[in-house]
Every structure is written in structure tokens, then in C-alpha cells.
Amino acid sequence: MAAIGITWTQIKDLATTRNLPFTHFIENNHYFIFISDGQLSFETRIRIDTPSSSDQTDWVTNFLPSSNILPLDIGGTTLLRKLHDEVVITYRTGAPGNGEIDTIVTKLATVTQDTLTFTYEAGNKLINVVKT
């Protein structure tokens, strides 16, 4: 199910009012932030800037410390369970798998926690994921 895009203020107010936990991941200099309320999911993103925007400061100071980093679930198996504060995703630039995810690296305080490496067959079908 796709999440409904709303503003930081809207998602913060909804989460606070309904006591909903945040889930997030970091990619391409943005925090991607999610909440779920029953069958509905909501998302927003906050650009990571220097100096910080007021939304970024609010998120990092008041909500990020208690947010859950988004786990990666493949086939019912959660591959990333360790605590991490950054997710780095790289994409394949050649066949097979051109344009698909190549690796996912999780980090905590800049230290690598887990690395997932994806393998594809001709036709870009995912055939294996190796965790190191």
C-alpha cells in the first residue's frame, strides 16, 4: 500500500495526537519519515541541510531519537535488525540488474553495521541477497 504524502507539521501533529511511532530511513540527503494508523500510512521527507531548517531541527531534536529505523523485509525475513541511523543504497549501473539496488549498507555513528549485496539474473530478476 502506498503512503499518503503530507507535510512535516501534519505528520508530526497526527503522530503526536494519536500516539503513533515514527519509522524512517535516510537516503539522498533526506529523512524519509513514516507513520501508520490502522490501514492508512503517511509519509513526509525532510531535506538534510546545513544550516538545518526548522523542520530538520525539530525532527532531529525531538523525534529522531525515538524513531524506528526502517527494517528491510524480504520474504518475511527481516534482514536488518541492528540499530542504525543511516542507510546508504547504491544502484547497479550495468547488466544484469541495471537500475536495481546493488547494495544496502547500514551505519551507526558512521560505523558500518550490515551490508546487503543483491544479485540478479538476466531479465533483472533478483536471485540472491547476501548479508555481511
DOGUDREN-673790 format. One record per residue: x, y, z of N, C-alpha, C, CB in turn; residue number from 1; residue in three letters. Coordinates in Angstrom, 2 decimals. Glycine has a CB too. Layout:
<lozas>
+---------+---------+---------+---------+---------+---------+---------+---------+---------+---------+---------+---------+------+------+
|     n_x |     n_y |     n_z |    ca_x |    ca_y |    ca_z |     c_x |     c_y |     c_z |    cb_x |    cb_y |    cb_z | resi | resn |
+---------+---------+---------+---------+---------+---------+---------+---------+---------+---------+---------+---------+------+------+
|       X |       Y |       Z |       X |       Y |       Z |       X |       Y |       Z |       X |       Y |       Z |  NUM |  ALA |
...
+---------+---------+---------+---------+---------+---------+---------+---------+---------+---------+---------+---------+------+------+
</lozas>
This chain:
<lozas>
+---------+---------+---------+---------+---------+---------+---------+---------+---------+---------+---------+---------+------+------+
|     n_x |     n_y |     n_z |    ca_x |    ca_y |    ca_z |     c_x |     c_y |     c_z |    cb_x |    cb_y |    cb_z | resi | resn |
+---------+---------+---------+---------+---------+---------+---------+---------+---------+---------+---------+---------+------+------+
|    0.84 |   -1.16 |    0.00 |    0.00 |    0.00 |    0.00 |    0.89 |    1.24 |    0.00 |   -0.96 |   -0.01 |    1.21 |    1 |  MET |
|    0.57 |    2.19 |   -0.83 |    1.34 |    3.43 |   -0.89 |    0.95 |    4.33 |    0.27 |    1.11 |    4.15 |   -2.24 |    2 |  ALA |
|    1.92 |    5.09 |    0.72 |    1.67 |    6.03 |    1.81 |    1.17 |    7.34 |    1.24 |    2.95 |    6.25 |    2.65 |    3 |  ALA |
|    0.39 |    8.06 |    2.03 |   -0.14 |    9.35 |    1.66 |    0.87 |   10.42 |    2.05 |   -1.53 |    9.61 |    2.34 |    4 |  ILE |
|    1.28 |   11.24 |    1.09 |    2.27 |   12.29 |    1.35 |    1.64 |   13.48 |    2.04 |    2.94 |   12.73 |    0.06 |    5 |  GLY |
|    2.19 |   13.87 |    3.19 |    1.73 |   15.05 |    3.92 |    2.95 |   15.84 |    4.40 |    0.82 |   14.64 |    5.12 |    6 |  ILE |
|    2.73 |   17.01 |    4.96 |    3.83 |   17.86 |    5.41 |    4.38 |   17.37 |    6.75 |    3.36 |   19.32 |    5.54 |    7 |  THR |
|    5.56 |   17.88 |    7.12 |    6.15 |   17.55 |    8.41 |    5.21 |   17.94 |    9.54 |    7.51 |   18.25 |    8.58 |    8 |  TRP |
|    4.64 |   19.12 |    9.48 |    3.75 |   19.58 |   10.54 |    2.54 |   18.67 |   10.65 |    3.30 |   21.03 |   10.29 |    9 |  THR |
|    1.97 |   18.26 |    9.53 |    0.81 |   17.38 |    9.55 |    1.14 |   16.01 |   10.13 |    0.25 |   17.23 |    8.16 |   10 |  GLN |
|    2.26 |   15.42 |    9.69 |    2.60 |   14.09 |   10.20 |    2.98 |   14.14 |   11.67 |    3.76 |   13.49 |    9.38 |   11 |  ILE |
|    3.66 |   15.19 |   12.08 |    4.03 |   15.36 |   13.49 |    2.79 |   15.50 |   14.35 |    4.95 |   16.59 |   13.67 |   12 |  LYS |
|    1.83 |   16.32 |   13.92 |    0.60 |   16.52 |   14.68 |   -0.22 |   15.24 |   14.77 |   -0.24 |   17.64 |   14.06 |   13 |  ASP |
|   -0.32 |   14.51 |   13.66 |   -1.07 |   13.26 |   13.64 |   -0.42 |   12.22 |   14.56 |   -1.18 |   12.71 |   12.21 |   14 |  LEU |
|    0.88 |   12.09 |   14.46 |    1.60 |   11.12 |   15.30 |    1.48 |   11.47 |   16.78 |    3.08 |   11.07 |   14.90 |   15 |  ALA |
|    1.59 |   12.74 |   17.10 |    1.52 |   13.18 |   18.49 |    0.11 |   12.99 |   19.04 |    1.93 |   14.65 |   18.62 |   16 |  THR |
|   -0.91 |   13.40 |   18.28 |   -2.30 |   13.30 |   18.72 |   -2.73 |   11.85 |   18.93 |   -3.21 |   13.97 |   17.71 |   17 |  THR |
|   -2.31 |   10.97 |   18.02 |   -2.76 |    9.57 |   18.06 |   -1.72 |    8.63 |   18.67 |   -3.10 |    9.09 |   16.65 |   18 |  ARG |
|   -0.63 |    9.20 |   19.20 |    0.44 |    8.43 |   19.84 |    0.98 |    7.33 |   18.92 |   -0.07 |    7.81 |   21.15 |   19 |  ASN |
|    1.35 |    7.71 |   17.70 |    1.85 |    6.78 |   16.70 |    3.37 |    6.88 |   16.61 |    1.21 |    7.06 |   15.32 |   20 |  LEU |
|    4.06 |    5.75 |   16.54 |    5.53 |    5.80 |   16.44 |    5.98 |    6.15 |   15.03 |    6.14 |    4.44 |   16.85 |   21 |  PRO |
|    7.10 |    6.83 |   14.94 |    7.72 |    7.16 |   13.66 |    8.64 |    6.03 |   13.21 |    8.51 |    8.49 |   13.75 |   22 |  PHE |
|    8.72 |    5.85 |   11.90 |    9.70 |    4.98 |   11.27 |   10.37 |    5.82 |   10.19 |    9.05 |    3.67 |   10.67 |   23 |  THR |
|   11.66 |    5.62 |    9.97 |   12.36 |    6.47 |    8.99 |   13.51 |    5.73 |    8.34 |   12.87 |    7.74 |    9.66 |   24 |  HIS |
|   13.99 |    6.29 |    7.27 |   15.28 |    5.93 |    6.70 |   15.88 |    7.18 |    6.08 |   15.15 |    4.77 |    5.66 |   25 |  PHE |
|   17.18 |    7.13 |    5.79 |   17.90 |    8.26 |    5.22 |   18.41 |    7.85 |    3.85 |   19.07 |    8.72 |    6.15 |   26 |  ILE |
|   18.13 |    8.68 |    2.85 |   18.65 |    8.44 |    1.51 |   18.73 |    9.76 |    0.76 |   17.76 |    7.42 |    0.75 |   27 |  GLU |
|   19.80 |    9.92 |    0.00 |   19.98 |   11.10 |   -0.86 |   19.75 |   12.42 |   -0.11 |   19.03 |   11.03 |   -2.04 |   28 |  ASN |
|   20.36 |   12.55 |    1.06 |   20.29 |   13.77 |    1.86 |   18.88 |   14.14 |    2.28 |   20.87 |   14.92 |    1.09 |   29 |  ASN |
|   18.04 |   13.14 |    2.53 |   16.69 |   13.36 |    3.04 |   16.38 |   12.34 |    4.13 |   15.64 |   13.26 |    1.89 |   30 |  HIS |
|   15.62 |   12.78 |    5.13 |   14.98 |   11.86 |    6.05 |   13.63 |   11.51 |    5.44 |   14.83 |   12.48 |    7.50 |   31 |  TYR |
|   13.35 |   10.24 |    5.23 |   12.03 |    9.78 |    4.79 |   11.34 |    9.24 |    6.04 |   12.13 |    8.67 |    3.64 |   32 |  PHE |
|   10.22 |    9.85 |    6.40 |    9.57 |    9.62 |    7.69 |    8.16 |    9.07 |    7.45 |    9.52 |   10.93 |    8.54 |   33 |  ILE |
|    7.80 |    8.01 |    8.19 |    6.53 |    7.33 |    8.02 |    5.82 |    7.13 |    9.35 |    6.74 |    5.99 |    7.33 |   34 |  PHE |
|    4.48 |    7.10 |    9.29 |    3.66 |    6.62 |   10.40 |    2.54 |    5.79 |    9.79 |    3.09 |    7.82 |   11.27 |   35 |  ILE |
|    1.98 |    4.88 |   10.59 |    0.82 |    4.09 |   10.17 |   -0.26 |    4.22 |   11.20 |    1.20 |    2.61 |    9.95 |   36 |  SER |
|   -1.50 |    4.35 |   10.72 |   -2.67 |    4.45 |   11.58 |   -3.73 |    3.50 |   11.02 |   -3.21 |    5.94 |   11.65 |   37 |  ASP |
|   -3.74 |    2.29 |   11.54 |   -4.66 |    1.28 |   11.01 |   -4.25 |    0.91 |    9.60 |   -6.11 |    1.78 |   11.05 |   38 |  GLY |
|   -5.18 |    1.06 |    8.65 |   -4.92 |    0.73 |    7.26 |   -4.26 |    1.86 |    6.49 |   -6.22 |    0.35 |    6.58 |   39 |  GLN |
|   -4.09 |    3.02 |    7.11 |   -3.51 |    4.18 |    6.43 |   -2.07 |    4.39 |    6.84 |   -4.32 |    5.43 |    6.73 |   40 |  LEU |
|   -1.24 |    4.72 |    5.85 |    0.15 |    5.09 |    6.11 |    0.39 |    6.49 |    5.56 |    1.14 |    4.06 |    5.47 |   41 |  SER |
|    1.21 |    7.25 |    6.26 |    1.53 |    8.61 |    5.87 |    3.04 |    8.76 |    5.80 |    0.91 |    9.64 |    6.86 |   42 |  PHE |
|    3.49 |    9.64 |    4.91 |    4.93 |    9.85 |    4.77 |    5.21 |   11.32 |    4.52 |    5.51 |    8.99 |    3.64 |   43 |  GLU |
|    6.41 |   11.70 |    4.89 |    6.94 |   13.01 |    4.55 |    8.45 |   12.87 |    4.42 |    6.56 |   14.10 |    5.62 |   44 |  THR |
|    9.08 |   13.88 |    3.90 |   10.54 |   13.87 |    3.86 |   11.04 |   15.25 |    4.25 |   11.07 |   13.46 |    2.45 |   45 |  ARG |
|   12.21 |   15.23 |    4.87 |   12.86 |   16.46 |    5.29 |   14.27 |   16.45 |    4.73 |   12.88 |   16.61 |    6.86 |   46 |  ILE |
|   14.61 |   17.47 |    4.01 |   15.96 |   17.59 |    3.44 |   16.97 |   17.83 |    4.55 |   16.02 |   18.73 |    2.39 |   47 |  ARG |
|   18.11 |   17.17 |    4.45 |   19.19 |   17.35 |    5.40 |   20.06 |   18.50 |    4.89 |   20.04 |   16.02 |    5.59 |   48 |  ILE |
|   19.98 |   19.62 |    5.56 |   20.68 |   20.84 |    5.14 |   21.63 |   21.33 |    6.21 |   19.68 |   21.93 |    4.78 |   49 |  ASP |
|   22.59 |   22.15 |    5.79 |   23.45 |   22.89 |    6.71 |   23.43 |   24.34 |    6.26 |   24.92 |   22.31 |    6.74 |   50 |  THR |
|   22.94 |   25.26 |    7.07 |   22.38 |   25.02 |    8.39 |   21.02 |   24.33 |    8.31 |   22.25 |   26.35 |    9.15 |   51 |  PRO |
|   20.61 |   23.74 |    9.41 |   19.36 |   22.98 |    9.47 |   18.15 |   23.88 |    9.32 |   19.28 |   22.22 |   10.77 |   52 |  SER |
|   17.14 |   23.36 |    8.61 |   15.84 |   24.04 |    8.56 |   15.15 |   23.85 |    9.90 |   14.96 |   23.50 |    7.38 |   53 |  SER |
|   14.10 |   24.59 |   10.15 |   13.36 |   24.43 |   11.41 |   12.73 |   23.04 |   11.49 |   12.28 |   25.52 |   11.54 |   54 |  SER |
|   12.25 |   22.50 |   10.36 |   11.69 |   21.14 |   10.36 |   12.77 |   20.12 |   10.69 |   11.04 |   20.82 |    9.00 |   55 |  ASP |
|   13.93 |   20.27 |   10.09 |   15.03 |   19.33 |   10.35 |   15.44 |   19.38 |   11.81 |   16.23 |   19.64 |    9.45 |   56 |  GLN |
|   15.58 |   20.57 |   12.35 |   15.95 |   20.72 |   13.76 |   14.91 |   20.09 |   14.68 |   16.13 |   22.20 |   14.12 |   57 |  THR |
|   13.63 |   20.33 |   14.39 |   12.55 |   19.75 |   15.19 |   12.60 |   18.23 |   15.14 |   11.18 |   20.26 |   14.69 |   58 |  ASP |
|   12.74 |   17.66 |   13.93 |   12.79 |   16.20 |   13.76 |   13.98 |   15.61 |   14.50 |   12.87 |   15.84 |   12.27 |   59 |  TRP |
|   15.18 |   16.15 |   14.26 |   16.40 |   15.59 |   14.84 |   16.41 |   15.72 |   16.36 |   17.63 |   16.29 |   14.25 |   60 |  VAL |
|   15.94 |   16.83 |   16.87 |   15.98 |   17.08 |   18.31 |   14.89 |   16.34 |   19.07 |   15.86 |   18.56 |   18.57 |   61 |  THR |
|   13.67 |   16.35 |   18.54 |   12.53 |   15.89 |   19.32 |   11.97 |   14.52 |   18.94 |   11.46 |   16.87 |   19.21 |   62 |  ASN |
|   12.24 |   14.03 |   17.73 |   11.59 |   12.80 |   17.29 |   12.54 |   11.71 |   16.80 |   10.63 |   13.13 |   16.20 |   63 |  PHE |
|   13.63 |   12.08 |   16.16 |   14.58 |   11.09 |   15.63 |   15.09 |   10.12 |   16.70 |   15.74 |   11.80 |   14.99 |   64 |  LEU |
|   15.43 |   10.60 |   17.92 |   15.98 |    9.67 |   18.91 |   15.05 |    8.50 |   19.25 |   16.30 |   10.41 |   20.16 |   65 |  PRO |
|   13.75 |    8.67 |   19.11 |   12.82 |    7.59 |   19.45 |   12.22 |    6.93 |   18.22 |   11.72 |    8.11 |   20.33 |   66 |  SER |
|   12.63 |    7.34 |   17.02 |   12.10 |    6.76 |   15.79 |   12.74 |    5.40 |   15.52 |   12.34 |    7.70 |   14.61 |   67 |  SER |
|   11.98 |    4.54 |   14.87 |   12.49 |    3.24 |   14.45 |   13.06 |    3.38 |   13.05 |   11.37 |    2.15 |   14.49 |   68 |  ASN |
|   14.27 |    2.88 |   12.85 |   14.82 |    2.87 |   11.51 |   14.07 |    1.80 |   10.73 |   16.38 |    2.59 |   11.50 |   69 |  ILE |
|   13.79 |    2.06 |    9.48 |   13.01 |    1.14 |    8.67 |   13.78 |   -0.15 |    8.45 |   12.64 |    1.79 |    7.34 |   70 |  LEU |
|   13.22 |   -1.30 |    8.89 |   13.89 |   -2.58 |    8.62 |   13.64 |   -3.01 |    7.19 |   13.40 |   -3.67 |    9.59 |   71 |  PRO |
|   14.51 |   -3.83 |    6.66 |   14.32 |   -4.38 |    5.32 |   13.76 |   -5.78 |    5.47 |   15.66 |   -4.40 |    4.50 |   72 |  LEU |
|   12.59 |   -6.00 |    4.88 |   11.93 |   -7.29 |    4.98 |   11.85 |   -7.91 |    3.59 |   10.52 |   -7.15 |    5.60 |   73 |  ASP |
|   12.42 |   -9.09 |    3.44 |   12.37 |   -9.81 |    2.17 |   11.85 |  -11.21 |    2.45 |   13.77 |   -9.86 |    1.47 |   74 |  ILE |
|   10.73 |  -11.53 |    1.84 |   10.16 |  -12.87 |    2.01 |    9.82 |  -13.21 |    3.44 |   11.10 |  -13.89 |    1.47 |   75 |  GLY |
|    9.42 |  -12.22 |    4.23 |    9.05 |  -12.46 |    5.61 |   10.22 |  -12.52 |    6.57 |    8.29 |  -13.73 |    5.70 |   76 |  GLY |
|   11.44 |  -12.35 |    6.08 |   12.63 |  -12.37 |    6.93 |   13.20 |  -10.97 |    7.04 |   13.69 |  -13.36 |    6.38 |   77 |  THR |
|   13.31 |  -10.47 |    8.25 |   13.89 |   -9.15 |    8.45 |   15.39 |   -9.28 |    8.42 |   13.40 |   -8.51 |    9.78 |   78 |  THR |
|   16.02 |   -8.61 |    7.45 |   17.46 |   -8.75 |    7.28 |   18.25 |   -7.72 |    8.08 |   17.82 |   -8.63 |    5.83 |   79 |  LEU |
|   17.65 |   -6.58 |    8.38 |   18.36 |   -5.52 |    9.09 |   17.68 |   -5.28 |   10.43 |   18.40 |   -4.21 |    8.25 |   80 |  LEU |
|   18.24 |   -5.82 |   11.49 |   17.64 |   -5.66 |   12.81 |   18.48 |   -4.78 |   13.73 |   17.44 |   -7.01 |   13.44 |   81 |  ARG |
|   19.75 |   -4.64 |   13.43 |   20.60 |   -3.86 |   14.31 |   20.19 |   -2.40 |   14.28 |   22.08 |   -4.01 |   13.91 |   82 |  LYS |
|   20.44 |   -1.71 |   15.38 |   20.19 |   -0.29 |   15.44 |   21.11 |    0.42 |   14.47 |   20.38 |    0.25 |   16.87 |   83 |  LEU |
|   20.55 |    1.31 |   13.67 |   21.37 |    2.11 |   12.77 |   20.70 |    3.45 |   12.55 |   21.58 |    1.38 |   11.43 |   84 |  HIS |
|   21.50 |    4.44 |   12.16 |   20.98 |    5.78 |   11.97 |   21.18 |    6.29 |   10.55 |   21.64 |    6.73 |   12.95 |   85 |  ASP |
|   21.70 |    5.42 |    9.68 |   21.89 |    5.80 |    8.29 |   21.79 |    4.56 |    7.41 |   23.26 |    6.50 |    8.10 |   86 |  GLU |
|   21.14 |    4.72 |    6.26 |   21.04 |    3.66 |    5.27 |   21.57 |    4.23 |    3.96 |   19.57 |    3.13 |    5.13 |   87 |  VAL |
|   22.58 |    3.57 |    3.38 |   23.16 |    4.00 |    2.11 |   22.80 |    2.96 |    1.06 |   24.72 |    4.19 |    2.22 |   88 |  VAL |
|   22.10 |    3.39 |    0.02 |   21.67 |    2.49 |   -1.05 |   22.42 |    2.85 |   -2.32 |   20.12 |    2.57 |   -1.27 |   89 |  ILE |
|   23.04 |    1.84 |   -2.96 |   23.67 |    2.05 |   -4.26 |   22.89 |    1.25 |   -5.30 |   25.19 |    1.64 |   -4.24 |   90 |  THR |
|   22.93 |    1.73 |   -6.53 |   22.17 |    1.11 |   -7.61 |   23.12 |    0.59 |   -8.68 |   21.16 |    2.11 |   -8.21 |   91 |  TYR |
|   22.74 |   -0.52 |   -9.31 |   23.56 |   -1.12 |  -10.36 |   23.55 |   -0.23 |  -11.60 |   23.05 |   -2.54 |  -10.71 |   92 |  ARG |
|   24.70 |   -0.16 |  -12.26 |   24.81 |    0.64 |  -13.48 |   25.08 |   -0.22 |  -14.70 |   25.91 |    1.68 |  -13.34 |   93 |  THR |
|   25.06 |   -1.54 |  -14.54 |   25.28 |   -2.44 |  -15.68 |   24.42 |   -3.67 |  -15.56 |   26.75 |   -2.84 |  -15.77 |   94 |  GLY |
|   24.34 |   -4.42 |  -16.63 |   23.53 |   -5.63 |  -16.65 |   24.27 |   -6.77 |  -15.96 |   23.17 |   -6.02 |  -18.11 |   95 |  ALA |
|   23.61 |   -7.78 |  -15.41 |   22.17 |   -7.76 |  -15.20 |   21.81 |   -6.91 |  -13.98 |   21.64 |   -9.19 |  -15.03 |   96 |  PRO |
|   20.60 |   -6.42 |  -13.94 |   20.12 |   -5.64 |  -12.81 |   20.29 |   -4.15 |  -12.96 |   20.80 |   -6.07 |  -11.58 |   97 |  GLY |
|   20.55 |   -3.67 |  -14.16 |   20.77 |   -2.24 |  -14.38 |   19.62 |   -1.42 |  -13.77 |   20.90 |   -1.94 |  -15.89 |   98 |  ASN |
|   19.97 |   -0.47 |  -12.91 |   18.99 |    0.39 |  -12.27 |   18.39 |   -0.17 |  -11.00 |   17.91 |    0.69 |  -13.22 |   99 |  GLY |
|   18.67 |   -1.41 |  -10.68 |   18.16 |   -2.05 |   -9.47 |   19.12 |   -1.79 |   -8.31 |   17.95 |   -3.57 |   -9.68 |  100 |  GLU |
|   18.69 |   -2.10 |   -7.10 |   19.55 |   -1.94 |   -5.92 |   20.74 |   -2.89 |   -6.03 |   18.75 |   -2.21 |   -4.61 |  101 |  ILE |
|   21.93 |   -2.35 |   -5.79 |   23.16 |   -3.15 |   -5.79 |   23.53 |   -3.53 |   -4.36 |   24.32 |   -2.39 |   -6.47 |  102 |  ASP |
|   23.63 |   -2.53 |   -3.48 |   23.95 |   -2.78 |   -2.07 |   23.12 |   -1.87 |   -1.17 |   25.44 |   -2.58 |   -1.81 |  103 |  THR |
|   22.92 |   -2.35 |    0.04 |   22.36 |   -1.54 |    1.12 |   23.32 |   -1.66 |    2.29 |   20.88 |   -2.00 |    1.51 |  104 |  ILE |
|   23.81 |   -0.53 |    2.77 |   24.74 |   -0.51 |    3.89 |   24.08 |    0.27 |    5.02 |   26.11 |    0.12 |    3.48 |  105 |  VAL |
|   24.02 |   -0.33 |    6.21 |   23.51 |    0.39 |    7.37 |   24.68 |    0.80 |    8.25 |   22.49 |   -0.49 |    8.18 |  106 |  THR |
|   24.55 |    1.99 |    8.83 |   25.61 |    2.53 |    9.67 |   25.03 |    3.08 |   10.97 |   26.39 |    3.63 |    8.92 |  107 |  LYS |
|   25.84 |    3.05 |   12.00 |   25.52 |    3.68 |   13.28 |   26.71 |    4.54 |   13.65 |   25.21 |    2.61 |   14.40 |  108 |  LEU |
|   26.48 |    5.85 |   13.74 |   27.55 |    6.80 |   14.03 |   28.72 |    6.61 |   13.07 |   28.03 |    6.65 |   15.49 |  109 |  ALA |
|   28.41 |    6.47 |   11.80 |   29.32 |    6.31 |   10.66 |   30.02 |    4.94 |   10.59 |   30.36 |    7.39 |   10.71 |  110 |  THR |
|   29.74 |    4.04 |   11.55 |   30.35 |    2.70 |   11.54 |   29.39 |    1.73 |   10.85 |   30.68 |    2.23 |   12.99 |  111 |  VAL |
|   29.89 |    1.00 |    9.84 |   29.05 |    0.05 |    9.12 |   28.57 |   -1.06 |   10.04 |   29.82 |   -0.55 |    7.94 |  112 |  THR |
|   27.25 |   -1.31 |   10.01 |   26.63 |   -2.37 |   10.81 |   26.37 |   -3.61 |    9.96 |   25.33 |   -1.88 |   11.43 |  113 |  GLN |
|   25.70 |   -3.42 |    8.82 |   25.34 |   -4.53 |    7.92 |   25.53 |   -4.07 |    6.49 |   23.89 |   -5.01 |    8.17 |  114 |  ASP |
|   25.86 |   -5.03 |    5.62 |   25.89 |   -4.79 |    4.18 |   25.09 |   -5.89 |    3.51 |   27.36 |   -4.74 |    3.63 |  115 |  THR |
|   24.13 |   -5.50 |    2.68 |   23.38 |   -6.44 |    1.86 |   23.81 |   -6.26 |    0.42 |   21.84 |   -6.24 |    2.02 |  116 |  LEU |
|   24.18 |   -7.35 |   -0.24 |   24.58 |   -7.31 |   -1.64 |   23.57 |   -8.13 |   -2.45 |   26.04 |   -7.85 |   -1.84 |  117 |  THR |
|   23.00 |   -7.51 |   -3.48 |   21.95 |   -8.11 |   -4.29 |   22.54 |   -8.67 |   -5.58 |   20.85 |   -7.09 |   -4.59 |  118 |  PHE |
|   22.04 |   -9.85 |   -6.02 |   22.47 |  -10.48 |   -7.25 |   21.25 |  -10.67 |   -8.14 |   23.20 |  -11.84 |   -6.98 |  119 |  THR |
|   21.43 |  -10.42 |   -9.44 |   20.34 |  -10.50 |  -10.41 |   20.71 |  -11.45 |  -11.54 |   19.99 |   -9.11 |  -10.97 |  120 |  TYR |
|   19.70 |  -12.05 |  -12.15 |   19.91 |  -12.85 |  -13.35 |   19.46 |  -12.02 |  -14.55 |   19.12 |  -14.21 |  -13.29 |  121 |  GLU |
|   19.70 |  -12.54 |  -15.75 |   19.25 |  -11.85 |  -16.96 |   17.76 |  -11.56 |  -16.83 |   19.55 |  -12.69 |  -18.24 |  122 |  ALA |
|   17.32 |  -10.42 |  -17.25 |   15.93 |  -10.02 |  -17.09 |   15.70 |   -9.26 |  -15.80 |   15.05 |  -11.22 |  -17.13 |  123 |  GLY |
|   16.79 |   -8.99 |  -15.06 |   16.77 |   -8.19 |  -13.83 |   15.97 |   -8.82 |  -12.70 |   16.21 |   -6.85 |  -14.12 |  124 |  ASN |
|   15.82 |  -10.13 |  -12.70 |   15.13 |  -10.82 |  -11.62 |   16.10 |  -11.02 |  -10.46 |   14.55 |  -12.18 |  -12.10 |  125 |  LYS |
|   15.70 |  -10.59 |   -9.27 |   16.53 |  -10.76 |   -8.07 |   16.63 |  -12.24 |   -7.76 |   15.94 |   -9.98 |   -6.86 |  126 |  LEU |
|   17.87 |  -12.75 |   -7.59 |   18.05 |  -14.17 |   -7.31 |   18.73 |  -14.44 |   -5.98 |   18.84 |  -14.81 |   -8.41 |  127 |  ILE |
|   19.39 |  -13.42 |   -5.38 |   20.09 |  -13.67 |   -4.12 |   20.37 |  -12.37 |   -3.40 |   21.40 |  -14.43 |   -4.37 |  128 |  ASN |
|   20.36 |  -12.45 |   -2.05 |   20.78 |  -11.35 |   -1.20 |   21.73 |  -11.92 |   -0.17 |   19.56 |  -10.63 |   -0.53 |  129 |  VAL |
|   22.95 |  -11.36 |   -0.09 |   23.94 |  -11.83 |    0.86 |   24.17 |  -10.74 |    1.90 |   25.28 |  -12.22 |    0.15 |  130 |  VAL |
|   24.08 |  -11.13 |    3.17 |   24.32 |  -10.20 |    4.28 |   25.70 |  -10.44 |    4.84 |   23.24 |  -10.36 |    5.39 |  131 |  LYS |
|   26.49 |   -9.34 |    4.96 |   27.81 |   -9.44 |    5.58 |   27.94 |   -8.40 |    6.65 |   28.93 |   -9.29 |    4.53 |  132 |  THR |
+---------+---------+---------+---------+---------+---------+---------+---------+---------+---------+---------+---------+------+------+
</lozas>
